[in-house]
Every structure is written in C-alpha cells, then in structure tokens.
Amino acid sequence: MTTGDRLSNGTYKKENKRIFHDFGNNLVKRTINRLFRSKLKDIMTGYRAFNKRFVKNMPILSKGFEIETEITLYALDKLFIIKEIPITYRDRKNGSRSKVNTVSDGIKVLKKIFSMYKDYRPRRFFFIIAAVLIIAGIAVGIPVITEYFKVRYISKLPSAVLATGLVTLGIIVAQCGTILDTIVKQHRESFENRLLRYEEIEEIKKNIVIQRNKK
C-alpha cells in the first residue's frame, strides 16, 4: 500500500485552519503507533494506492471516515509493505466545507482502533484488562490478608469475597486472551495460505495468456 503523507513536510500544519483536525490526526497516529508498534507518519490520509493482491483480500467493513484506520491496521496486521510518500497539502477553497465532524468521527475512529486492537492483538488487550483486575483484587485483599496474619480471623468478609472475585475474573480474562490469540494466529496462517494460492492462480493465468499469445 502506498499512501500520501501530508504531515511530514509541514504543509498540513501551515495550511490547515481547523486546529482540532490536526490534533485528531496526531492523536490517531500516536495511538496506532503505540499500540501496533509501528512508525507511520500519516494515518488519516485519503491518498492511497494498492496492488491487486491487497484489494482482492481486504474486507471493507467500515462505512464512515474510520475506513482509513481499518485499511491501515489491516495492512499492519497482515505485514503488507506500507510506503509513505510526502505530498504537498493545500487547504480547502473558500466556500467549501469538510464532511468530517471532528468530535463524532474522531470518537468513531478511536473506537475502531481499540476494536481492531482487540481483534488483532487479543492477548495484549485482554492481558491489560486481566492485570488491572488482578492488581485491584490484590489491593482490596491486602488488608484482609494482613488482618488474618495478625489475629487469625477475617472480619472484612465482603472485601475478601471481592478480592477473590477480582483475581479469579482476572485469571479468566487472561485465559480468554490466550485462547483468542491462538485463534487469531490460526486465521493469520490461513490468510497466508490463501495468499499463496492466489499467487499460484495468478501465475497460472499469466502462463495461459502467454501460451495463447504464442499460438
């Protein structure tokens, strides 16, 4: 996938008169780069070109402006090559209006990022939730354990039940993340095999065309 990078050469910052758009672009970029450990420079650009293999295998599920995010995360997850080319940006002419609503569309984009992060990186996603639950359970349980070792008696029974429940729930969530991560890896292997079959079919088609041209 090749994208037009509007942000690197500074023209977007100079030309763009909508402050929150620039803030939103940078927020989305930093969030994706942090979560998916990438170094992309412009996530929300609409200037994109794809090869045939990418287009044939990319499922489009989004209906709004979050489609750029969906395409980018798909490319990152499936390890497609992403080439960013700096381009010159010019703001809209007077009288024209952007269809982007900074707040509502920005919220949709962020929801899409975390939704796809859950789908593409389930182990990390659920392990973070599990860690929060377990730490909360330990924090609630420390006074109970301390009391037990001092007087060999637990008077804070609700706290003991809550701590046990939080830790147990955290362990279950971590197990869910591990199971889902295994499923995602299997789907990724299936995708790789499908790409190989696609390339084989394309090669066969080329050979057929060559043979027909020779005749």
Order of alpha helices (4+ residues) and beta strands (2+ residues): beta-alpha-alpha-beta-alpha-alpha-beta-alpha-alpha-alpha
